[in-house]
Structure formats: C-alpha cells, structure tokens
Amino acid sequence: MPTESPINEDPVIRRVAAVRPPVAEEDLSPHSPEAQAIAERVLAGSSPTLARHSGARWARPRWVLPRVGLALAPVAAVVVLLLAGTFSGPDSSGTQPAAAAVIRAAIQALQTSGAIFVEDETYVSGPSVHGHPYRIDQVLETPAGSGSQSVLTTYSDPGQLHQNPNQTGWAYGNGTQEIYSRATDTIYESSIWGPYLHRGKRPGTYVYRNAPGAVLAITHPVTVTAAQAAALRNGTVAIIPVEDTGRVTVRNPGNAPGYAQTVQDEIRHHMLHYVGRTEVDGRAALELAGTSNGAKSGDEHIYLNPATHLPFEEVDLPGTDHQQVIKLTLRKLPITPATQRLVSLHALHPTARIDHRHQDYLRAAHGTQIYGG
C-alpha cells in the first residue's frame, strides 16, 4: 500500500500548503481576501502577479497567463474552498469542520428512523436533582416505515420524577403496554386499546368507549371498522382528537421523540447552531448552542462526540439558578432480533412474574397512562 495518499501528491495542494501562513493568523472563509490571495499566489506560480478590477473580478493582460494557469484555475478554486472549510475556525488545535458539515453530520447521526437508540441520561445538577443525581434510561425502536414504535424507559429513582416508587420501568410497543413493579417483581401487561373496543351493532364495526384507565378520555363513543380495530390492537394506528373540532381520526400516531429526535428537530428548526470545537472535562467536543422551546438565546449548550456526532453532555441555562447539567450516553443500533430485546421488560427482568389481567395492570399503574401515542 502507498504511504502517501494521492491527494497529498497533487502539485496544486502542495503549492497551496507551501504558501499558507499559520492557521491562527488568517481568515479562510471561502470569500475572504486571504482565500482569494491563496488562489492568486498559486496561480501566479511562474507568471507575473495578477491584477484585479475594482469590481473584484479577475483581470490579466491577455499575453501573461499561460494555458496551464487557465487549467489550474478551477482546481485551485476548489482547493481554496476545501481548505477554507477544513482549516478555518476559532482554534488552532486541529482541523476545524465547517459549520454546515457538522450540522449535516449531526442530523444524520441523530436520524432515528430504522434504528434503535439507547439513550442514557444522567442528571447531575439542576433544580430537580436536589443533590441526588438520577438517571433515566430509554430505548426507542423506530421502524423505517409506518410500523409501531417500541419504547422502554427505566428510572434509577422514580421519586425524582413523581412516579410510584415501586414502578422502576415501563414499556409499550406492538399495541401492548407494560409496567414493572419491584415490590412484587411482576411485569403487568395490557393491550393499549383492546379493553375499550366493543363489537358494534353494525356487522364489521367496533365501538371505542371511554372507561377508567383508557388511553383517550372522550365523552362520546367512536365507531371504527374491523380493520381499524385490528390496527389499534397491534399499535399501528391510534384514535387522535382533531383539535378544536370535537371530532377524532384514526391514523398513525407518529413517534415518541426521545432525546435524539428532539435534538435533531432543534437543529433542523435552527434553534441550535454550531459554535466550534471545544473541550469538556478534557474531552474534545463539537459545541452546539442556542434556544430550546423558544427560551432566551444561549440557554442550551450541547456537546457532540467529534467521531460520532452524537451528544455526550448538555448544559442548560448556564450561570443561573436553574442551571442543569445532563451527562449522556447515546448509542445507535440497527434493528435486529438481538437488539429488539433491549426494548423488552421481559429481557430486563427475565425472572419476573407476568400478569396479563387488565385490572391488575390498572392497579399497578395507579392511573398512570404510559402510552405516548
């Protein structure tokens, strides 16, 4: 194998590198005078100095620039843009990725469709911590198509989240919801919609009726087809109220956002922007900063692993009484039979008793509705 990549053997790149001053001393944005000066110096090579018109267009005496200069002009322009994006930035500790490239890479890394995200969030400071750090672990399986999303959530300290202290985990997926109670070492399971669907008077119809513990609190019954009832039972659709109309529709409920999806949405909606390279506790990081939920600018800072472009720490409202620090471990996995076990309370508590009685589930849930559809 060659010891030097072909790009490093390119004579244009060699000449660009030879005329570059130290990175910290120049601005190499694509349209900066320094970037244009590099192109001028490269193209000047063995020819007289190039002049410029007042309109900032390149000018030359017709007899000065040889054909090789014309041939190299577009190549040099590309090289300048590449180097401008690679070497520019506030620090000189290494290459500084261009903002657009970081944003694109982060959006791609945080893409949840067709993947399983394991999201471990440890709250180490903030008003909700009260000196006792706590952890929320969440696993989200998001199919690439319109299939049912599966979610598993566990808490290290349910009391911090005002949950029943015996409920240390819950899950839903494929039309079923589960709660684990450590007091009884039991997983309580129930269909999300099934207990509230009753055969209608017309053949091939079912009627959804509200009852204690039901997913949707609605005053009037809703008639659905047999196909819609089957889709409700397997979790691919939900009964969704139509805002300000009093009506409902039966459709795919969408996905629970999770941490990865939330950050991706904030980037897409320009609530977060790329700041630059930095260090967090001695660890190299790419910093995103901006607003969250329409709050004041600069209230949210998220630090990405430069290798994976996944967040590993978030600091909210720094320097205020409400400052919060969250340590993160995010892992993105393909959907396989093995990784799907991560979304199962059965795999997490293999010796737990299983209780399928709906009323027992309601008693274990204490009225808490976990389904996010």
N, C-alpha and C positions, 0 to 999 in steps of 0.2 A: 504494500500500500504506500502511496506517496506520503511524504512527511509534511507537505505543504499543500493546502487546498488550492485549486486552480484560480479562485478569485484573488488570492493574495499574489498570484503571479501576473495579474493584469497590469500592464505598464501604466495605465491611467491611474489606477488606485495607488500604485507605488509613487507616482508623481504627486498625487494629492497628499499622501501621507508625508512626503518629504517637505512640502511647503507649509504644513499645518503648524501653527503655534500651539502652545499648551492649551488644552480644552478649556480650562477655567478662565482663560483670558479672552475668550471670544464668544459672540452670539452666533450660533449656526442654524437659526431658523431658516426655512427654505428661501425666504425673500430678503434675508438680511444682507447688508453690504459685505459682511465677511464671507457669506456663502458665495455671493457673486464674485468677490475678489479671488476666491479659490479657483473658480472656473476660469477667470481671466488669467491667473498665473499658470494654470495647467495648459491652457490653450496657447499661451504666449510661447512656452517651450523654447523653440529655436527661432521664433519670429518676433518682429517688433511689437512693442506694447500696444494693446488695443485701446481705442478711444471710445467714448460714449456720448451720444447726443443728449441734449437737455431733456428729451422725452424718455430717457432711461432705456432706449433701445440700443442694441449693439451696433457699432459702426466700425468700418475699417476702410483704408484705401484699397481699391479693387485689386491692386497688384501685390498686396502684402501677405494675406493669409493663404498659405498653400492648401492643396486639396486635403492633406492629412488633417489640417485643422478643422475643415468642414466635416470630415468624417468623425472626428472625435467630439464635436460639439454636443450632439445629443447624448453621447455616452457620459461626458463629463457632467452634463446637467443631471442625469440620473444618479451619478456617483455623489454629487453635491447633496441632492435630496436625501440619499441613503445615509450619508454621514451626518447630515444635519439632524435627522431623526434619531440616529444612533448615539451620537456623542453630545448632543446639546443637553442642557439641564442645569439645575442649581448646584449639583455636587460634582466632584471630580474623582469619586471613589471607584468609578467603573462606568460602563456604558449606561446611558440613561434612556429608557424606552420612550418613544414618542407617546404623547397622551392618548391619541386615537388608537394606537396599537394596544395599549394597556386596557383601555375601555373595551375594545373588541374581544380581547383575550379573557377579560373578567366575565363579560356577558356569556361567552361560550362556555367557560368553566362552570358557571352557575346555572347552565341550562338543565332543568330538571326533567324534561320530557324524555321518556325512555330510559330512565335511570333510577337508582336507589340512592338517596342521600342519607348518610348517617351524620346527624348534627348534634354535637355535644356542646352545650352552652353552660359555662360555669360563671355565675355572678359573684364576683369577688369584692365589689364595693357598690354602694348606692343606697338610696333610702330604703329599698325593700330588703336589704341584706341584714341590717341591724347587727353587724359584727359576726354574722354566721353565714359564710359563703354557702351557696346551694347550687345544685346542678339540675338542669333539665336535659334529658337525652331524648332525641326524637329521630325516628326513622321514617322516611317517606318514600314509598314506591309509586312513581308516577308513570303510568303506561304511555307509550308514544301515541296511541290512538285515543278512543273515547271510553276505554275501559275504566273500571272502578279503581280509584286511588286507595291505597292502603297506608295507614298511619299508625305508628306505635309511639307512645310517649310515656316516659317514666320520670319520677321525681326523687331526688335524694331526700327532700324534706317537704312533704305535701303541705305542712302547716304554713310554710312561707307563701304558698300560693292559695291559701284559704281553702284547701281541699281537705276532705276527710282524711285524718292521719293514717287510717288503715288502707287507703287507696294509694298504692305506690305505682300503679301503671294502668293504662287503658289503651285500647286499640280499636280500630274499625277498618273494615275492608270487605269487599265482595258481599255487601248487604248485611253484614253482621257487626255488632259492637260487643266489646269485651271489657271487663274490669277485673283487675286482680286485687284481692284483699289479703294482706299479710296476716290479718287477725285469724282468718280461717284457712289460709293457704289454699284459696279457691279462685278459679277463674270463672266468673259469671258471664254467660253468653246470651245474647238475644238478637233476633232479627231486628233491623232498624225500623222497617216499615210493616213487616208481616203481621204483627199482632193487631194492627189497626186497620187492616184491609178485610172487608167482609163481602161475601157474594152479593151482587146487586139483584134487583128484581128482574132486570132485563138479562137474557142469556148473554154470556160473554162479557159481562161487566162486573166490576168490583167497586166498592164504596169505601173511601177513607173517612174514618170518624175520629175526631179528637177524643183523647182519654188521658188520664194521668200518666205521665212519662212519655207521651207521644212526641215525635220529632217536631211536628208542626201544630202549633196551637191555632186553630181556626174554628170559627163558630158554626160554619155550615159544612155538611158532608160534601165530598168531592168524588165524582164518579169517574172511573178510569176503565180502560179496556183491559182484557185479559193479558194482552201483550205488555201493556204499560205496568200492570200489576207484577208480572214476572220480572220486568226490568227494575222495578222498585225493590223487589226482593233480592236481586243479585247486585244491586248497588250501582247500576249504570245510569239510572235517572233518579230524580228527586222531584217532589212536588214543591214548586217555588212560587211564593206570592209575587204578583205583579204590582209593583209599587204604586200606591195611591189609587188603585182601581178596585180593590176588594176581590179581584179575580186571582186565579192561580194558573200556572202552566206546568206541564210535566216535561222535563228536559234534563240533560246532563248538568249536574250541579257545579261543574268546574272543580278545581283542585284547591285543597288547603295550601296556602302559600309556603309555609315553612320559612326558615331563615334564608336559605339560598335564593328562593324565589323572591322574597321581599327585597333583598339587596339588589338582585338583578332588575326588579321593577324600578327601584330608586335610581339606578344607573340609567336605565332606558328613558326615564322621565326627567333626566338632567337634574335630579335632586342631589346627586353626588358627582363630583368632578375629580379628576386626577391631580394630585398636588405634586408628587415626585417621590424619589427614593428617600428613605429614612431608616433609622434603627429603632427597634422597640425591645428594651431589655437585652441589648446586644445582638438582636436578631435582625437581619436585613428585611426590609419591608417596602412595599409599594403603598403609598397612602392615598386613600380617597377621603374627601371631606365634603360637607355640605349640610343640607337640611333633611329632616325627617318629619313626615306628617305636617308639612307646612310651617314648622317652627323656625325660629330665628336662624339666620345663616351662621354656619360654623358650629352647629350644635352636635354634629355627628362626625366621628372620625373612624374609618375602618381601615385596617392594615392587612394587606394581602401577602401571601407567600409568593415571592417572585418566580418560583419554579412552577407552581400550580395555579396561581392567580385565584386561590381560594382564601377567604378571610381567616385570620387566626386570632384577631383581637378587635374589639370595638370599644371606643370611649365616647360616651355621650355627655353633653353639657359640661365640658371640662372647666374646672375652676369655679364651679358654682356649688351651692348646697345640694344640688340634685345630680352631681356628677355620678356616673355609673360606668363601671369597667366590666366587660364581659370577655372572658377567655374562651376561645372557640377551637373545636376540632371538627373539621368538615371533611368527610370522605365521600367521594363519588364512585359508585359501583355499577356494573352492568346488572340487568335483571336476569337472574338465573335461579334455578330451584334452590341452590345453596344460599344465595343472598336473600331470597324471599323469606327464609327462616328468621331473618333479622326483624321482620315486621310481625312476628308471631309471639304472643304472650305464652303460647304453649312451648315454644323453644326456649324462652327466657325462664320459664318455671316448669321444667319437664315433669316434676313430681306432684304438681298441684292438682287438686281435685277439680273436675269440670262439672259445672252446674248449668243446664240448659233451660231451667224453668224461668219464664219471663218475670213472674212475680218476685222470685229470688233476686233476679238482676235488678229490678226496681228498688228493692230494699237495700241491696248493696250499693246502688248508685246514689241513694238518698236524694232522689230527684235531680241529680246532676245529669245533664244531657251532653254526651261527649261527641256526638256525630257533628262534623263540621260542614255538612252539605247544606 
